[in-house]
Amino acid sequence: EGNEPGDTMKITYRELLHKVCQFANVLRSQGVKKGDRVSIYLPMILELVIAMLACARIGALHSVVFAGFSADSLCERILDCGCSLLIT
């Protein structure tokens, strides 16, 4: 479920696994490896869950910064965690 009432999406576990594996490969191709830190700046959408699970799959740490934060707040969180990639 998303933020808006009626904003829903349904997928199977197989579809979710496929999307997570695809995105994990994208992260690897960008040089993300086990132990790296990744910031995720997305609203409540399916891609947020996929990004979090893909990070976990390759052993990268993730920090979720919800899309309501300002650019300054996002910058502070990126610098604090020393992330190597921002997903937006």
TORMIDO-199924 format. One record per atom (N, C-alpha, C, O): atom name; x negated, y negated, z; residue number from 0; chain. Coordinates in nm, 3 decimals. Layout:
  atome       px       py       pz  num  chaine
     CA        X        Y        Z  NUM       A
...
END
This chain:
  atome       px       py       pz  num  chaine
      N   -0.083    0.118    0.000    0       A
     CA    0.000    0.000    0.000    0       A
      C   -0.088   -0.125    0.000    0       A
      O   -0.189   -0.131    0.069    0       A
      N   -0.047   -0.222   -0.077    1       A
     CA   -0.117   -0.348   -0.082    1       A
      C   -0.062   -0.447    0.019    1       A
      O    0.011   -0.409    0.110    1       A
      N   -0.096   -0.572    0.003    2       A
     CA   -0.051   -0.676    0.094    2       A
      C    0.094   -0.714    0.072    2       A
      O    0.166   -0.747    0.167    2       A
      N    0.138   -0.709   -0.053    3       A
     CA    0.274   -0.751   -0.087    3       A
      C    0.371   -0.633   -0.069    3       A
      O    0.335   -0.519   -0.099    3       A
      N    0.492   -0.660   -0.020    4       A
     CA    0.592   -0.553   -0.010    4       A
      C    0.620   -0.495   -0.149    4       A
      O    0.638   -0.568   -0.246    4       A
      N    0.623   -0.367   -0.155    5       A
     CA    0.650   -0.301   -0.283    5       A
      C    0.526   -0.282   -0.369    5       A
      O    0.534   -0.222   -0.476    5       A
      N    0.412   -0.333   -0.325    6       A
     CA    0.287   -0.319   -0.400    6       A
      C    0.221   -0.187   -0.360    6       A
      O    0.143   -0.182   -0.265    6       A
      N    0.254   -0.081   -0.433    7       A
     CA    0.203    0.052   -0.399    7       A
      C    0.145    0.119   -0.522    7       A
      O    0.175    0.082   -0.635    7       A
      N    0.062    0.219   -0.497    8       A
     CA    0.004    0.299   -0.605    8       A
      C   -0.018    0.439   -0.550    8       A
      O   -0.060    0.454   -0.435    8       A
      N    0.010    0.539   -0.629    9       A
     CA   -0.009    0.677   -0.585    9       A
      C   -0.104    0.747   -0.680    9       A
      O   -0.090    0.740   -0.802    9       A
      N   -0.204    0.815   -0.621   10       A
     CA   -0.294    0.898   -0.701   10       A
      C   -0.316    1.029   -0.625   10       A
      O   -0.292    1.037   -0.505   10       A
      N   -0.360    1.129   -0.696   11       A
     CA   -0.387    1.257   -0.633   11       A
      C   -0.528    1.256   -0.573   11       A
      O   -0.609    1.168   -0.604   11       A
      N   -0.556    1.353   -0.487   12       A
     CA   -0.690    1.364   -0.432   12       A
      C   -0.792    1.390   -0.542   12       A
      O   -0.905    1.342   -0.535   12       A
      N   -0.753    1.466   -0.643   13       A
     CA   -0.843    1.494   -0.756   13       A
      C   -0.878    1.366   -0.830   13       A
      O   -0.994    1.342   -0.863   13       A
      N   -0.777    1.282   -0.856   14       A
     CA   -0.801    1.154   -0.924   14       A
      C   -0.891    1.064   -0.839   14       A
      O   -0.981    0.998   -0.891   14       A
      N   -0.866    1.063   -0.708   15       A
     CA   -0.948    0.981   -0.618   15       A
      C   -1.092    1.030   -0.620   15       A
      O   -1.184    0.948   -0.629   15       A
      N   -1.113    1.160   -0.611   16       A
     CA   -1.249    1.215   -0.615   16       A
      C   -1.319    1.177   -0.745   16       A
      O   -1.436    1.140   -0.743   16       A
      N   -1.248    1.187   -0.856   17       A
     CA   -1.307    1.152   -0.985   17       A
      C   -1.351    1.006   -0.988   17       A
      O   -1.462    0.975   -1.032   17       A
      N   -1.265    0.916   -0.941   18       A
     CA   -1.296    0.773   -0.941   18       A
      C   -1.411    0.741   -0.845   18       A
      O   -1.496    0.658   -0.876   18       A
      N   -1.414    0.807   -0.729   19       A
     CA   -1.521    0.785   -0.632   19       A
      C   -1.654    0.832   -0.690   19       A
      O   -1.755    0.762   -0.678   19       A
      N   -1.656    0.949   -0.753   20       A
     CA   -1.780    0.998   -0.814   20       A
      C   -1.827    0.906   -0.926   20       A
      O   -1.947    0.881   -0.938   20       A
      N   -1.735    0.857   -1.007   21       A
     CA   -1.771    0.763   -1.113   21       A
      C   -1.835    0.638   -1.055   21       A
      O   -1.939    0.592   -1.103   21       A
      N   -1.773    0.583   -0.951   22       A
     CA   -1.826    0.459   -0.894   22       A
      C   -1.956    0.483   -0.820   22       A
      O   -2.042    0.395   -0.819   22       A
      N   -1.972    0.600   -0.759   23       A
     CA   -2.099    0.633   -0.695   23       A
      C   -2.211    0.635   -0.799   23       A
      O   -2.322    0.591   -0.771   23       A
      N   -2.181    0.685   -0.918   24       A
     CA   -2.280    0.685   -1.026   24       A
      C   -2.312    0.543   -1.071   24       A
      O   -2.427    0.513   -1.104   24       A
      N   -2.213    0.455   -1.072   25       A
     CA   -2.236    0.314   -1.106   25       A
      C   -2.329    0.251   -1.003   25       A
      O   -2.422    0.178   -1.038   25       A
      N   -2.302    0.278   -0.876   26       A
     CA   -2.388    0.224   -0.770   26       A
      C   -2.531    0.274   -0.785   26       A
      O   -2.626    0.196   -0.773   26       A
      N   -2.547    0.402   -0.812   27       A
     CA   -2.682    0.458   -0.832   27       A
      C   -2.751    0.391   -0.950   27       A
      O   -2.871    0.362   -0.944   27       A
      N   -2.676    0.367   -1.058   28       A
     CA   -2.736    0.304   -1.176   28       A
      C   -2.779    0.161   -1.148   28       A
      O   -2.865    0.107   -1.218   28       A
      N   -2.720    0.099   -1.045   29       A
     CA   -2.758   -0.036   -1.005   29       A
      C   -2.871   -0.035   -0.902   29       A
      O   -2.912   -0.140   -0.852   29       A
      N   -2.921    0.084   -0.872   30       A
     CA   -3.034    0.096   -0.781   30       A
      C   -2.999    0.113   -0.635   30       A
      O   -3.088    0.109   -0.549   30       A
      N   -2.872    0.132   -0.603   31       A
     CA   -2.830    0.151   -0.465   31       A
      C   -2.865    0.294   -0.424   31       A
      O   -2.835    0.390   -0.496   31       A
      N   -2.928    0.308   -0.307   32       A
     CA   -2.966    0.441   -0.260   32       A
      C   -2.930    0.456   -0.112   32       A
      O   -2.882    0.362   -0.049   32       A
      N   -2.954    0.574   -0.059   33       A
     CA   -2.922    0.603    0.080   33       A
      C   -2.989    0.501    0.172   33       A
      O   -3.109    0.473    0.159   33       A
      N   -2.910    0.447    0.265   34       A
     CA   -2.962    0.350    0.360   34       A
      C   -2.949    0.205    0.317   34       A
      O   -2.962    0.115    0.400   34       A
      N   -2.924    0.181    0.188   35       A
     CA   -2.903    0.043    0.141   35       A
      C   -2.771   -0.010    0.196   35       A
      O   -2.681    0.067    0.230   35       A
      N   -2.761   -0.142    0.204   36       A
     CA   -2.640   -0.207    0.252   36       A
      C   -2.569   -0.275    0.136   36       A
      O   -2.629   -0.345    0.055   36       A
      N   -2.437   -0.253    0.132   37       A
     CA   -2.354   -0.307    0.025   37       A
      C   -2.239   -0.384    0.089   37       A
      O   -2.176   -0.335    0.182   37       A
      N   -2.213   -0.505    0.040   38       A
     CA   -2.096   -0.582    0.085   38       A
      C   -1.985   -0.566   -0.018   38       A
      O   -2.009   -0.567   -0.138   38       A
      N   -1.864   -0.552    0.033   39       A
     CA   -1.746   -0.536   -0.053   39       A
      C   -1.651   -0.651   -0.024   39       A
      O   -1.603   -0.666    0.089   39       A
      N   -1.622   -0.732   -0.126   40       A
     CA   -1.538   -0.851   -0.114   40       A
      C   -1.418   -0.832   -0.206   40       A
      O   -1.418   -0.881   -0.319   40       A
      N   -1.316   -0.761   -0.158   41       A
     CA   -1.199   -0.729   -0.239   41       A
      C   -1.072   -0.742   -0.156   41       A
      O   -1.075   -0.729   -0.034   41       A
      N   -0.960   -0.768   -0.223   42       A
     CA   -0.831   -0.764   -0.153   42       A
      C   -0.791   -0.618   -0.128   42       A
      O   -0.865   -0.527   -0.164   42       A
      N   -0.677   -0.597   -0.067   43       A
     CA   -0.629   -0.462   -0.037   43       A
      C   -0.577   -0.395   -0.166   43       A
      O   -0.457   -0.395   -0.194   43       A
      N   -0.671   -0.340   -0.242   44       A
     CA   -0.638   -0.270   -0.365   44       A
      C   -0.708   -0.134   -0.363   44       A
      O   -0.796   -0.112   -0.280   44       A
      N   -0.670   -0.047   -0.451   45       A
     CA   -0.725    0.087   -0.456   45       A
      C   -0.877    0.086   -0.474   45       A
      O   -0.947    0.171   -0.419   45       A
      N   -0.928   -0.009   -0.549   46       A
     CA   -1.072   -0.017   -0.576   46       A
      C   -1.152   -0.041   -0.449   46       A
      O   -1.269   -0.003   -0.442   46       A
      N   -1.091   -0.104   -0.347   47       A
     CA   -1.158   -0.123   -0.219   47       A
      C   -1.188    0.013   -0.155   47       A
      O   -1.300    0.038   -0.110   47       A
      N   -1.089    0.100   -0.152   48       A
     CA   -1.106    0.233   -0.095   48       A
      C   -1.208    0.313   -0.176   48       A
      O   -1.291    0.383   -0.119   48       A
      N   -1.200    0.303   -0.307   49       A
     CA   -1.294    0.375   -0.393   49       A
      C   -1.437    0.329   -0.368   49       A
      O   -1.528    0.411   -0.359   49       A
      N   -1.457    0.199   -0.355   50       A
     CA   -1.591    0.145   -0.330   50       A
      C   -1.644    0.191   -0.194   50       A
      O   -1.761    0.228   -0.183   50       A
      N   -1.560    0.190   -0.091   51       A
     CA   -1.603    0.235    0.041   51       A
      C   -1.642    0.383    0.038   51       A
      O   -1.746    0.420    0.092   51       A
      N   -1.561    0.465   -0.024   52       A
     CA   -1.590    0.608   -0.031   52       A
      C   -1.712    0.637   -0.117   52       A
      O   -1.788    0.730   -0.088   52       A
      N   -1.732    0.560   -0.223   53       A
     CA   -1.850    0.579   -0.308   53       A
      C   -1.977    0.546   -0.231   53       A
      O   -2.078    0.615   -0.246   53       A
      N   -1.973    0.441   -0.151   54       A
     CA   -2.088    0.407   -0.067   54       A
      C   -2.118    0.522    0.030   54       A
      O   -2.233    0.562    0.045   54       A
      N   -2.015    0.572    0.093   55       A
     CA   -2.033    0.683    0.187   55       A
      C   -2.087    0.806    0.116   55       A
      O   -2.169    0.880    0.171   55       A
      N   -2.043    0.829   -0.006   56       A
     CA   -2.086    0.946   -0.081   56       A
      C   -2.236    0.946   -0.109   56       A
      O   -2.299    1.052   -0.107   56       A
      N   -2.293    0.828   -0.134   57       A
     CA   -2.437    0.824   -0.163   57       A
      C   -2.520    0.786   -0.040   57       A
      O   -2.642    0.778   -0.048   57       A
      N   -2.454    0.763    0.073   58       A
     CA   -2.526    0.733    0.196   58       A
      C   -2.560    0.587    0.216   58       A
      O   -2.645    0.554    0.299   58       A
      N   -2.495    0.501    0.140   59       A
     CA   -2.517    0.357    0.157   59       A
      C   -2.422    0.303    0.264   59       A
      O   -2.310    0.352    0.278   59       A
      N   -2.466    0.205    0.338   60       A
     CA   -2.381    0.142    0.439   60       A
      C   -2.298    0.034    0.371   60       A
      O   -2.348   -0.036    0.283   60       A
      N   -2.173    0.019    0.411   61       A
     CA   -2.091   -0.085    0.349   61       A
      C   -2.035   -0.177    0.457   61       A
      O   -2.009   -0.137    0.570   61       A
      N   -2.016   -0.302    0.417   62       A
     CA   -1.957   -0.404    0.501   62       A
      C   -1.842   -0.466    0.422   62       A
      O   -1.864   -0.524    0.316   62       A
      N   -1.721   -0.453    0.474   63       A
     CA   -1.604   -0.507    0.404   63       A
      C   -1.580   -0.650    0.450   63       A
      O   -1.563   -0.676    0.569   63       A
      N   -1.578   -0.741    0.355   64       A
     CA   -1.544   -0.881    0.381   64       A
      C   -1.415   -0.908    0.305   64       A
      O   -1.415   -0.911    0.182   64       A
      N   -1.306   -0.927    0.377   65       A
     CA   -1.178   -0.942    0.311   65       A
      C   -1.171   -1.071    0.230   65       A
      O   -1.233   -1.171    0.264   65       A
      N   -1.095   -1.065    0.123   66       A
     CA   -1.093   -1.170    0.022   66       A
      C   -1.043   -1.305    0.074   66       A
      O   -1.055   -1.405    0.003   66       A
      N   -0.987   -1.310    0.192   67       A
     CA   -0.938   -1.435    0.246   67       A
      C   -1.049   -1.525    0.303   67       A
      O   -1.023   -1.642    0.332   67       A
      N   -1.170   -1.473    0.319   68       A
     CA   -1.279   -1.553    0.374   68       A
      C   -1.331   -1.653    0.272   68       A
      O   -1.323   -1.631    0.151   68       A
      N   -1.385   -1.763    0.323   69       A
     CA   -1.441   -1.867    0.235   69       A
      C   -1.577   -1.823    0.182   69       A
      O   -1.633   -1.724    0.227   69       A
      N   -1.628   -1.899    0.086   70       A
     CA   -1.759   -1.869    0.028   70       A
      C   -1.869   -1.877    0.134   70       A
      O   -1.963   -1.798    0.133   70       A
      N   -1.858   -1.974    0.225   71       A
     CA   -1.958   -1.988    0.331   71       A
      C   -1.957   -1.868    0.426   71       A
      O   -2.063   -1.819    0.466   71       A
      N   -1.838   -1.822    0.460   72       A
     CA   -1.827   -1.705    0.547   72       A
      C   -1.882   -1.581    0.479   72       A
      O   -1.949   -1.499    0.542   72       A
      N   -1.854   -1.568    0.351   73       A
     CA   -1.908   -1.455    0.275   73       A
      C   -2.060   -1.460    0.273   73       A
      O   -2.126   -1.359    0.294   73       A
      N   -2.115   -1.578    0.249   74       A
     CA   -2.260   -1.596    0.245   74       A
      C   -2.324   -1.558    0.378   74       A
      O   -2.427   -1.490    0.381   74       A
      N   -2.264   -1.600    0.488   75       A
     CA   -2.317   -1.567    0.620   75       A
      C   -2.319   -1.417    0.642   75       A
      O   -2.417   -1.363    0.695   75       A
      N   -2.214   -1.350    0.604   76       A
     CA   -2.207   -1.205    0.624   76       A
      C   -2.306   -1.131    0.536   76       A
      O   -2.364   -1.031    0.579   76       A
      N   -2.326   -1.178    0.415   77       A
     CA   -2.425   -1.116    0.325   77       A
      C   -2.565   -1.130    0.383   77       A
      O   -2.642   -1.034    0.384   77       A
      N   -2.597   -1.250    0.431   78       A
     CA   -2.729   -1.273    0.488   78       A
      C   -2.749   -1.195    0.619   78       A
      O   -2.857   -1.142    0.644   78       A
      N   -2.644   -1.187    0.701   79       A
     CA   -2.654   -1.116    0.829   79       A
      C   -2.683   -0.967    0.810   79       A
      O   -2.764   -0.909    0.882   79       A
      N   -2.617   -0.906    0.713   80       A
     CA   -2.636   -0.761    0.697   80       A
      C   -2.748   -0.728    0.600   80       A
      O   -2.789   -0.613    0.590   80       A
      N   -2.799   -0.827    0.527   81       A
     CA   -2.909   -0.803    0.434   81       A
      C   -2.870   -0.709    0.322   81       A
      O   -2.945   -0.618    0.286   81       A
      N   -2.753   -0.731    0.266   82       A
     CA   -2.704   -0.640    0.164   82       A
      C   -2.782   -0.654    0.032   82       A
      O   -2.835   -0.760    0.000   82       A
      N   -2.785   -0.544   -0.040   83       A
     CA   -2.856   -0.542   -0.169   83       A
      C   -2.761   -0.556   -0.287   83       A
      O   -2.805   -0.577   -0.400   83       A
      N   -2.630   -0.545   -0.262   84       A
     CA   -2.532   -0.555   -0.370   84       A
      C   -2.400   -0.606   -0.314   84       A
      O   -2.361   -0.570   -0.203   84       A
      N   -2.332   -0.691   -0.390   85       A
     CA   -2.200   -0.740   -0.355   85       A
      C   -2.102   -0.688   -0.459   85       A
      O   -2.121   -0.708   -0.579   85       A
      N   -1.998   -0.621   -0.412   86       A
     CA   -1.892   -0.571   -0.501   86       A
      C   -1.775   -0.666   -0.486   86       A
      O   -1.725   -0.687   -0.375   86       A
      N   -1.730   -0.722   -0.598   87       A
     CA   -1.619   -0.815   -0.595   87       A
      C   -1.527   -0.794   -0.714   87       A
      O   -1.427   -0.864   -0.727   87       A
END
